[in-house]
Amino acid sequence: MTGYSLYIIIDDNEIDIFIASKMIEAVISNAKIRTFKNATDALESIKNYKLDVPAVLLVDINMPIMNGFQFMEEFEKLPFETQKQFVPSFLTSSINESDLAFAKTFKTIKNYLNKPLTSNSILSL
């Protein structure tokens, strides 16, 4: 069991959101899940969060309008007080080595997880 109770999934694919949500619910009994199909909307929303316990951000890389890398670039510009409320991880189907290398350039990214989300990957958070 992890110490997190809020999981925010940012992914444009409804099936991937459904799978990730169901896996989180199966592993974390008291999990609250918030989903966004658009990274721009997610970014605007998290700017207003005031959390007591950090929330997990699961961010897809390949999305239209604002991709996961662009989301993280904007996330890392947010005030530290906002950033520290979240534990961001990429959750992606990309196996591209250049994506993994670029993902490692973000100082706030904690994990690079492959889809589909599994109970082991949830517990690793």
C-alpha positions in Angstrom: 0.0 0.0 0.0 1.3 3.4 -0.9 0.9 6.6 1.1 -0.9 8.3 -1.7 -4.7 8.6 -1.9 -5.2 10.9 -4.9 -4.2 9.7 -8.4 -4.4 12.0 -11.4 -4.4 10.4 -14.8 -3.6 12.6 -17.8 -4.2 10.6 -21.0 -6.2 11.2 -24.2 -7.1 7.5 -24.5 -10.3 6.5 -22.7 -9.3 2.8 -22.6 -6.0 3.5 -21.0 -7.7 5.8 -18.5 -10.2 3.0 -17.7 -7.4 0.4 -17.3 -5.3 2.6 -15.1 -8.3 3.6 -12.9 -9.4 0.0 -12.4 -5.8 -1.1 -11.5 -5.5 1.7 -9.0 -8.9 0.9 -7.4 -7.9 -2.7 -7.2 -4.6 -2.0 -5.4 -5.4 1.1 -3.3 -8.7 0.7 -1.5 -9.2 4.4 -0.6 -7.9 5.9 -3.8 -9.5 9.0 -5.3 -8.9 9.2 -9.0 -9.2 12.3 -11.2 -8.8 12.0 -14.9 -8.0 14.5 -17.7 -8.1 13.7 -21.4 -6.4 17.0 -22.1 -3.0 18.0 -20.5 -3.9 21.7 -20.8 -7.0 21.3 -18.7 -5.0 19.2 -16.2 -2.3 21.9 -15.8 -4.9 24.6 -15.2 -6.6 22.5 -12.6 -3.6 21.4 -10.6 -2.5 25.1 -10.2 -5.4 25.4 -7.8 -4.9 22.3 -5.7 -4.1 22.6 -2.0 -3.2 19.1 -0.8 -2.1 17.8 2.6 -0.6 14.7 1.1 1.1 14.6 -2.3 -0.9 13.3 -5.3 0.4 11.0 -8.0 0.4 12.4 -11.5 0.4 9.7 -14.2 1.1 11.5 -17.5 1.0 10.0 -21.0 3.6 11.2 -23.4 1.8 11.1 -26.7 -1.2 13.4 -26.6 -2.6 16.0 -28.9 -2.7 19.7 -28.1 -0.1 19.4 -25.3 2.0 16.3 -25.1 3.4 14.9 -21.8 6.8 16.5 -22.3 5.2 19.9 -22.9 3.0 19.3 -19.8 6.1 18.6 -17.7 7.9 21.7 -19.1 5.0 23.8 -17.9 4.7 21.9 -14.7 8.3 22.6 -13.8 7.7 26.3 -14.3 5.0 26.3 -11.5 5.9 27.6 -8.1 7.7 25.0 -5.9 4.7 25.1 -3.4 2.5 23.8 -6.2 5.1 21.3 -7.6 5.7 19.7 -4.2 2.1 18.6 -4.0 2.6 16.1 -6.8 4.7 13.0 -7.6 4.8 13.0 -11.4 5.5 9.9 -13.5 5.2 9.2 -17.1 2.8 6.3 -18.0 3.3 5.6 -21.6 3.3 3.0 -24.4 6.4 4.5 -25.9 9.5 2.3 -25.9 11.5 4.9 -27.8 14.9 5.2 -26.2 15.0 9.0 -27.1 11.7 9.4 -25.1 13.2 7.7 -22.1 16.3 9.8 -22.3 14.3 13.0 -22.7 12.0 12.0 -19.8 15.1 11.8 -17.5 15.8 15.5 -18.1 12.8 16.5 -16.0 13.9 17.0 -12.4 10.5 16.3 -11.0 9.7 13.1 -12.8 9.9 10.1 -10.4 9.1 7.2 -12.7 8.8 6.1 -16.3 6.1 3.4 -16.4 5.0 1.4 -19.4 1.3 0.8 -20.2 -0.7 -0.9 -19.1 -0.5 0.1 -15.5 0.1 -3.0 -13.3 -0.3 -3.6 -9.6 3.5 -3.8 -9.2 4.0 -0.5 -10.9 1.4 1.1 -8.6 3.1 -0.3 -5.6 6.5 1.0 -6.9 5.2 4.5 -6.6 
